[in-house]
Amino acid sequence: MPYKIHLRNHAPPTPMEIAGKLIPTLIVPETPPLEEVETLDDAKKAMGKLMEQGTPPGDVYAVGYDSPLAE
């Protein structure tokens, strides 16, 4: 399934431990996707449904790709 629908993670960044010291980062913990779909159109529909239910547009995104079509 090439597209994964996620909500923006509002958790604070997680520090990394390097050489026994905690170093501040901008990395936030990864969260599991809400839904997985096959096409970009399906991803847009899934994100639209979340926005209709009240999710702010800036809080929903899709990660994915269109696989190359076989000729």
C-alpha positions as CSV (number, residue, x, y, z in Angstrom):
1,M,0.0,0.0,0.0
2,P,1.8,3.1,-1.1
3,Y,0.1,5.9,0.9
4,K,-0.1,6.2,4.7
5,I,-2.3,8.8,6.3
6,H,-0.9,10.4,9.5
7,L,-1.9,13.0,12.0
8,R,0.8,15.5,13.0
9,N,2.4,14.4,16.2
10,H,2.2,17.2,18.8
11,A,4.5,15.4,21.2
12,P,7.6,17.3,22.2
13,P,10.9,16.5,20.4
14,T,12.8,13.6,21.9
15,P,16.4,14.2,22.9
16,M,19.1,11.7,21.7
17,E,21.7,10.2,24.0
18,I,25.2,10.6,22.5
19,A,28.2,9.5,24.6
20,G,26.1,9.5,27.7
21,K,24.7,13.0,27.2
22,L,21.2,14.0,26.2
23,I,21.4,16.2,23.2
24,P,18.2,18.2,22.3
25,T,16.8,17.5,18.8
26,L,13.8,18.4,16.7
27,I,12.9,14.8,16.2
28,V,9.4,13.8,17.3
29,P,8.4,10.2,18.0
30,E,6.9,8.4,14.9
31,T,3.3,7.4,15.2
32,P,1.5,4.6,13.4
33,P,-0.6,5.6,10.4
34,L,-4.3,6.0,10.7
35,E,-5.0,4.4,7.4
36,E,-3.2,2.9,4.4
37,V,-4.5,3.4,0.9
38,E,-3.4,2.5,-2.7
39,T,-3.7,5.7,-4.7
40,L,-3.2,9.4,-4.3
41,D,-6.9,10.0,-4.9
42,D,-7.7,7.6,-2.1
43,A,-5.3,9.5,0.1
44,K,-7.0,12.8,-0.7
45,K,-10.4,11.3,0.1
46,A,-9.2,9.8,3.4
47,M,-7.7,13.2,4.4
48,G,-10.8,15.0,3.3
49,K,-12.9,12.7,5.5
50,L,-10.7,13.5,8.5
51,M,-11.1,17.2,7.9
52,E,-14.9,16.9,7.5
53,Q,-14.8,15.2,11.0
54,G,-13.0,18.3,12.4
55,T,-9.3,17.5,12.0
56,P,-7.5,20.8,11.2
57,P,-6.0,20.6,7.7
58,G,-2.5,21.3,9.0
59,D,-2.7,18.2,11.2
60,V,-3.3,15.6,8.6
61,Y,-0.8,14.5,5.9
62,A,-0.1,11.5,3.6
63,V,3.3,9.9,3.0
64,G,3.6,7.7,-0.1
65,Y,4.4,7.4,-3.7
66,D,2.9,6.3,-7.0
67,S,4.5,3.1,-8.2
68,P,5.8,3.3,-11.8
69,L,3.3,1.9,-14.3
70,A,4.4,-1.1,-16.3
71,E,4.3,-0.4,-20.0
